[in-house]
């Protein structure tokens, strides 16, 4: 899933209720480890485990997450940044140009 670079993303995995689950996260652009075996918390007693990923990025970045209970593993990709941030920038620039052009227009006489 893709998120804005300013958002925080929950990573979710399904294991047996009561398991001890950890997550490791790698930046795919350089294979660097950014989260090392962090604890995940179970949502109620559902067997769904979550981890709040709060990595700060300045541009589009892709991350591999691997969640494990020590026996089984799940994995996926989180993308931070990209087109949502590009659209926000474009809208901001357009708005600024429109607002500035209001002051440049002269009424007809």
Secondary structure as GFF3:
##gff-version 3
##sequence-region A 1 109
A	DSSP	beta_strand	2	3	.	.	.	ID=ss1
A	DSSP	beta_strand	9	14	.	.	.	ID=ss2
A	DSSP	beta_strand	22	27	.	.	.	ID=ss3
A	DSSP	beta_strand	32	39	.	.	.	ID=ss4
A	DSSP	beta_strand	41	42	.	.	.	ID=ss5
A	DSSP	beta_strand	48	53	.	.	.	ID=ss6
A	DSSP	beta_strand	61	68	.	.	.	ID=ss7
A	DSSP	beta_strand	73	80	.	.	.	ID=ss8
A	DSSP	alpha_helix	83	104	.	.	.	ID=ss9
###
